[in-house]
Amino acid sequence: MLHRDDDELTPGRRIRLTALGKLRCPKLKDDTGVVIGKSPQSNAFRVLIDGRKMPITLHESYIEAQ
């Protein structure tokens, strides 16, 4: 698993789903969004996917900075 700097995924940063994220979250219609913040859980981020009204929590391996 790749480890990434928390600075790379800061609030307001545009992200896209990785290949693993697309595989594990097939119901997401769009694969881009914005980081809202770090989840209280260790390796997860709150993300607002484009076209959605509510943020979701995704593991860091499911997203990458654009």
KEVO-44386 format. One record per residue (C-alpha): x, y, z; chain; residue number from 1. Coordinates in Angstrom, 3 decimals. Example, Ala and Ser with C-alpha at 12.3 -4.5 7.8 and 13.67 -1.06 7.14 Angstrom:
// KEVO-44386
<atom u="12.300" v="-4.500" w="7.800" chain="A" n="1"/>
<atom u="13.670" v="-1.060" w="7.140" chain="A" n="2"/>
// end
This chain:
// KEVO-44386
<atom u="0.000" v="0.000" w="0.000" chain="A" n="1"/>
<atom u="1.252" v="3.471" w="-0.823" chain="A" n="2"/>
<atom u="1.618" v="5.940" w="1.992" chain="A" n="3"/>
<atom u="0.925" v="9.533" w="1.140" chain="A" n="4"/>
<atom u="1.609" v="12.775" w="2.949" chain="A" n="5"/>
<atom u="-1.379" v="14.250" w="4.704" chain="A" n="6"/>
<atom u="-0.351" v="17.594" w="3.153" chain="A" n="7"/>
<atom u="-1.245" v="16.199" w="-0.259" chain="A" n="8"/>
<atom u="-4.875" v="15.558" w="0.721" chain="A" n="9"/>
<atom u="-5.775" v="18.774" w="2.518" chain="A" n="10"/>
<atom u="-9.299" v="20.218" w="2.754" chain="A" n="11"/>
<atom u="-10.333" v="21.881" w="-0.494" chain="A" n="12"/>
<atom u="-8.025" v="19.708" w="-2.609" chain="A" n="13"/>
<atom u="-9.545" v="18.140" w="-5.736" chain="A" n="14"/>
<atom u="-9.343" v="14.342" w="-5.809" chain="A" n="15"/>
<atom u="-10.265" v="11.439" w="-8.053" chain="A" n="16"/>
<atom u="-10.914" v="7.801" w="-7.282" chain="A" n="17"/>
<atom u="-8.067" v="5.375" w="-7.820" chain="A" n="18"/>
<atom u="-8.609" v="2.141" w="-9.751" chain="A" n="19"/>
<atom u="-9.163" v="0.394" w="-6.407" chain="A" n="20"/>
<atom u="-11.671" v="3.067" w="-5.389" chain="A" n="21"/>
<atom u="-13.634" v="2.587" w="-8.624" chain="A" n="22"/>
<atom u="-13.613" v="-1.165" w="-8.106" chain="A" n="23"/>
<atom u="-14.772" v="-0.978" w="-4.469" chain="A" n="24"/>
<atom u="-17.317" v="1.855" w="-4.954" chain="A" n="25"/>
<atom u="-19.076" v="1.001" w="-8.239" chain="A" n="26"/>
<atom u="-22.259" v="2.903" w="-7.290" chain="A" n="27"/>
<atom u="-20.480" v="6.280" w="-7.360" chain="A" n="28"/>
<atom u="-21.511" v="7.880" w="-10.638" chain="A" n="29"/>
<atom u="-18.697" v="10.432" w="-10.681" chain="A" n="30"/>
<atom u="-15.077" v="9.734" w="-9.796" chain="A" n="31"/>
<atom u="-13.964" v="13.261" w="-8.837" chain="A" n="32"/>
<atom u="-14.630" v="15.434" w="-5.824" chain="A" n="33"/>
<atom u="-13.177" v="17.604" w="-3.049" chain="A" n="34"/>
<atom u="-11.605" v="16.693" w="0.288" chain="A" n="35"/>
<atom u="-13.682" v="18.080" w="3.151" chain="A" n="36"/>
<atom u="-11.393" v="16.875" w="5.943" chain="A" n="37"/>
<atom u="-9.634" v="13.967" w="7.598" chain="A" n="38"/>
<atom u="-11.894" v="11.441" w="9.241" chain="A" n="39"/>
<atom u="-11.490" v="10.732" w="12.949" chain="A" n="40"/>
<atom u="-10.661" v="7.199" w="11.802" chain="A" n="41"/>
<atom u="-6.986" v="6.818" w="11.033" chain="A" n="42"/>
<atom u="-6.670" v="6.345" w="7.259" chain="A" n="43"/>
<atom u="-9.875" v="7.850" w="5.898" chain="A" n="44"/>
<atom u="-10.982" v="11.175" w="4.461" chain="A" n="45"/>
<atom u="-14.349" v="12.919" w="4.256" chain="A" n="46"/>
<atom u="-14.945" v="13.623" w="0.567" chain="A" n="47"/>
<atom u="-17.714" v="15.436" w="-1.292" chain="A" n="48"/>
<atom u="-18.052" v="13.638" w="-4.622" chain="A" n="49"/>
<atom u="-19.212" v="15.869" w="-7.493" chain="A" n="50"/>
<atom u="-22.990" v="15.746" w="-7.871" chain="A" n="51"/>
<atom u="-23.643" v="14.512" w="-4.298" chain="A" n="52"/>
<atom u="-25.174" v="16.560" w="-1.494" chain="A" n="53"/>
<atom u="-23.540" v="14.810" w="1.463" chain="A" n="54"/>
<atom u="-19.872" v="13.916" w="1.979" chain="A" n="55"/>
<atom u="-18.796" v="10.299" w="2.304" chain="A" n="56"/>
<atom u="-15.856" v="8.681" w="4.072" chain="A" n="57"/>
<atom u="-13.315" v="6.956" w="1.844" chain="A" n="58"/>
<atom u="-10.116" v="5.125" w="2.733" chain="A" n="59"/>
<atom u="-6.958" v="6.885" w="1.598" chain="A" n="60"/>
<atom u="-6.163" v="4.083" w="-0.856" chain="A" n="61"/>
<atom u="-9.402" v="4.858" w="-2.735" chain="A" n="62"/>
<atom u="-8.483" v="8.464" w="-3.583" chain="A" n="63"/>
<atom u="-5.597" v="10.441" w="-5.060" chain="A" n="64"/>
<atom u="-4.943" v="14.142" w="-5.610" chain="A" n="65"/>
<atom u="-5.743" v="15.494" w="-9.053" chain="A" n="66"/>
// end
